[in-house]
């Protein structure tokens, strides 16, 4: 049995892995991608202006390249406005 989202993706995407469910509420693909990470401690420090503090994170190498041939992506988040850019 496949989750509805995977069934719909299979009709739109070629090469999608066949994730079958072993449980009624969590599919094997979702369960394999879960991991534990520590949460950040609370902070009373707040920025007062746009672009005062930028957080960034890079993700890669991806198991499949994008249509443009990229294997990584990076996100930038403005701490004050929470505006996010992804490249």
Helices and strands as residue ranges (DSSP letters): H 4-12, H 28-33, E 54-60, E 72-78, E 84-86
